[in-house]
Amino acid sequence: MRLKNVLLLIFVLMGVLGRSQEESPKVGLVLSGGGAKGMAHIGALKVIDEAGIKIDYIGGTSMGAIVGALYASGYSAKELDSIFRVTNFTELIQDNVPRGAKTFYEKEDSERYALGLPFTNFNVSFPQAISGGQNIYNELVRLLFHVKDIQDFGSLPIPFLCVATNVETGEEVLLDRGYLPEAIMASGTFPSLFEPSEIEGEVLIDGGVVNNYPIDEIKALGADIIIGVDVQHGLATRESLESATEILLQINNYRTVRDMKKKAQQTDIYIRPDIDDFSVIDFDRSLEIVESGEIAAYTQLKALKDIAAKQQITPTPKKRIAVKDSLVINRLILEGNDRYTRGYIKGKLRLNLAEKVAFEKLKQGINNLSATGNFKAIRYELVSNGLGTDLILKLKENPTKMFIKMSAHYDDLYKSSALINLTKKNFLLKDDVASFDFIVGDNIRYNMQYYLDKGYYWSFGINSKFTNFNEEIDYNLIRTNFDAPNDPNIREINLDVTDLTNQIYLQTVLREEFAFTLGLEHKLLRYSTRTLNQFADETAEAFLPEPSERTFFDDSSYFSAYGKITLDTYDDKYFPSKGLFFDSDFHLYLLSSDFNDNFREFSVGKARLGTAFTPFPNLSLNLETEGGVKLGTSGVTSFDFVLGGYGNDFVNNFTSFMGYDFLSLPGNSYVKAYGRLDYEVAPKNHILFTANFANVADDLFRTGDWFSEPTYSGYGLGYGLESFLGPVQIFYSWSPEVSESNFFFSVGYWF
């Protein structure tokens, strides 16, 4: 009897368990792709969490893959909402590498050219995509660090899969194992917007091309009930097709819209947010899109709660995930670096192995590599090795080694000019780059550079630059600095300035922001004019016994050794809103061809110190001070400082000074203070007010006059625009010391 009772109890329990299993269906969640519209998934997930449903499987495509993977890794819907609220998607998508991630060579390069195109075998081509997706990938690696060692996506807190498209065959690729950030990045690689991804030899693009709603794959895992959130873009009218992205999406949607009719019928709870008023790139409207997902899911709240009741599971809140802000990297493993050495790559990363490193610093190192333009894609895995973490860096080198770059510029000194550049990477050695600028216009110029970047070690460079311009200047300035005739009939002359500078140098860089440079320089400096021949009188003839077409004030070659220390953390060269700047230069002139027979060894030192900050929103303040001095008893005046005019990158020791025309204030020493208020009235539109003060004279520091009340002052009111050609700037400037005011106008990057 006792045995019968035990057996009966066992059978009853088995029956209860059987019925329990029948009444605890497996729930699968399918999240479609849709670009920015995929933010609605977060709103829907918040309601699903509220209903108390336990999700057993998740499948997604594109943006649905990203949101789904984060949810499957353990984040709650509320956590995802908080994360996405503080994410700047525009910055992530555009892949704009911060200025601080670029070496000084790369900073100059990016602030000189308006357009750059691949130039292979004398054929110009266009990039495959707008963005490499590097910033998005960096963020996914950080957010998914807690599941970095899970290679089988079925072992995630919620089993997960996503799909991509093989761009060569057009076939669907199921991604259910591997490195999770890499997989979901491949699933969301929208053609023309992002560079294709490569996983295990397959070139992959957005899964939405072939399967934007992977319902069959989730059913195959064992899901009994399907909850689907559909944010796909329906077929648009002609009025909505305003961009290339929208047109490409329309072409792709011909198939997905047809397929979705059948898939929607197979979905038990079909959630379709009202997102027709949003586009796939409306990330700046993310709060509205998330809300649309909540609203749509709430219409299904009763059905969702019914499913939760059938599951007979007591809901337990997800354990909050603490996003890591640092890690310890023990080993650096490189893959795919054929043209660039380990020293070069390690030097760009700026990481010390076996030491705690912030994720932000790791991101900075990856950005440093990305800023070089030498890699089409930089993918990496963080994998535990017992003592810490391996950084497996998988590099896809850019096969294009030659580029053609162009720019155009106008200003009041150099006048109109157009620049054509040829850049060749791996010109002679690994890690090097050669560049040649040819500038045509009112003043023909060139700039040739060769740079061998050795990362942690001393880098090597060669520069050759030819510059010339002419300017009407006060004749007294010439008589002050050179042996020129005293002719009361001459008030102004047209001065031609020609400068040929050749340099060879060594440079070491710290964190892409601090550089120390040592080098040798040859400079051919020529000051001349044709004006004096037009006023030839007896005095002039005595000065010029053999009248010539041109009068030379200096035509000498100078040889020097020099050193530079530079710190540059400005966020922008032309409109800085934050950062520090320090630049010091010391030249020791040792030899000269001595055209004027007055050369003795002398030296010239100068320094500039500045800061920029934002005291109020949209209002930035840039404060700088600078000075220079000539040391020695040489009679050479060609290297004296001359202040006046407005602009950047002047040759030699010419320095801008608002309120005075170009080349107005000479002296062998000077000090200057400068301030600028910049109010950004609209994105990329600036109202500018500047003020500067200076003392300029011979032997200013010896006499102590540098510390006295400023002798010269000037002010400027202007407008600046960040255009595709570079900055457009117009200034009205004046000074209380002079009767005439000036207008300064420039368009495009200075070169």
HELIX and SHEET records of a PDB file:
HELIX    1   1 ARG A    2  GLU A   22  1                                  21    
HELIX    2   2 GLY A   35  MET A   39  5                                   5    
HELIX    3   3 ALA A   40  ALA A   51  1                                  12    
HELIX    4   4 MET A   63  ALA A   72  1                                  10    
HELIX    5   5 ALA A   77  ARG A   85  1                                   9    
HELIX    6   6 PHE A   89  GLN A   94  1                                   6    
HELIX    7   7 ARG A   99  ALA A  101  5                                   3    
HELIX    8   8 PHE A  104  SER A  110  1                                   7    
HELIX    9   9 GLN A  134  LEU A  143  1                                  10    
HELIX   10  10 PHE A  145  VAL A  147  5                                   3    
HELIX   11  11 PHE A  153  SER A  155  5                                   3    
HELIX   12  12 LEU A  180  SER A  187  1                                   8    
HELIX   13  13 GLY A  207  VAL A  209  5                                   3    
HELIX   14  14 ILE A  215  ALA A  220  1                                   6    
HELIX   15  15 ARG A  238  SER A  240  5                                   3    
HELIX   16  16 ALA A  244  GLN A  265  1                                  22    
HELIX   17  17 PHE A  283  ARG A  285  5                                   3    
HELIX   18  18 SER A  286  TYR A  298  1                                  13    
HELIX   19  19 LEU A  301  GLN A  311  1                                  11    
HELIX   20  20 ARG A  342  LEU A  349  1                                   8    
HELIX   21  21 PHE A  359  ALA A  371  1                                  13    
HELIX   22  22 TYR A  475  ASN A  481  1                                   7    
HELIX   23  23 THR A  531  PHE A  535  5                                   5    
HELIX   24  24 GLU A  538  PHE A  543  1                                   6    
HELIX   25  25 LEU A  700  THR A  703  1                                   4    
HELIX   26  26 ASP A  705  PHE A  707  5                                   3    
SHEET    1   A 6 GLU A 172  LEU A 175  0                                        
SHEET    2   A 6 PHE A 160  ASN A 166 -1                                        
SHEET    3   A 6 TYR A  57  GLY A  60  1                                        
SHEET    4   A 6 VAL A  27  LEU A  31  1                                        
SHEET    5   A 6 ILE A 225  VAL A 229  1                                        
SHEET    6   A 6 ILE A 269  ILE A 271  1                                        
SHEET    1   B18 ASN A 123  VAL A 124  0                                        
SHEET    2   B18 LEU A 115  THR A 120 -1                                        
SHEET    3   B18 MET A 402  ASP A 411 -1                                        
SHEET    4   B18 LYS A 415  LYS A 425 -1                                        
SHEET    5   B18 ASP A 432  GLY A 441 -1                                        
SHEET    6   B18 ARG A 445  LEU A 452 -1                                        
SHEET    7   B18 SER A 459  ASP A 474 -1                                        
SHEET    8   B18 GLU A 492  LEU A 510 -1                                        
SHEET    9   B18 PHE A 514  THR A 529 -1                                        
SHEET   10   B18 THR A 551  ASP A 568 -1                                        
SHEET   11   B18 GLY A 579  SER A 592 -1                                        
SHEET   12   B18 PHE A 602  PHE A 616 -1                                        
SHEET   13   B18 LEU A 619  LEU A 631 -1                                        
SHEET   14   B18 SER A 669  ALA A 682 -1                                        
SHEET   15   B18 ASN A 685  ALA A 697 -1                                        
SHEET   16   B18 TYR A 712  SER A 723 -1                                        
SHEET   17   B18 GLY A 726  TRP A 734 -1                                        
SHEET   18   B18 ASN A 742  VAL A 747 -1                                        
SHEET    1   C 4 GLU A 172  LEU A 175  0                                        
SHEET    2   C 4 PHE A 160  ASN A 166 -1                                        
SHEET    3   C 4 GLU A 202  ASP A 206 -1                                        
SHEET    4   C 4 SER A 197  ILE A 199 -1                                        
SHEET    1   D 4 LYS A 356  ALA A 358  0                                        
SHEET    2   D 4 SER A 326  GLU A 335 -1                                        
SHEET    3   D 4 THR A 389  GLU A 397  1                                        
SHEET    4   D 4 PHE A 375  SER A 384 -1                                        
SHEET    1   E 3 PHE A 654  THR A 655  0                                        
SHEET    2   E 3 PHE A 641  LEU A 643  1                                        
SHEET    3   E 3 LEU A 665  GLY A 667 -1                                        
END                                                                             
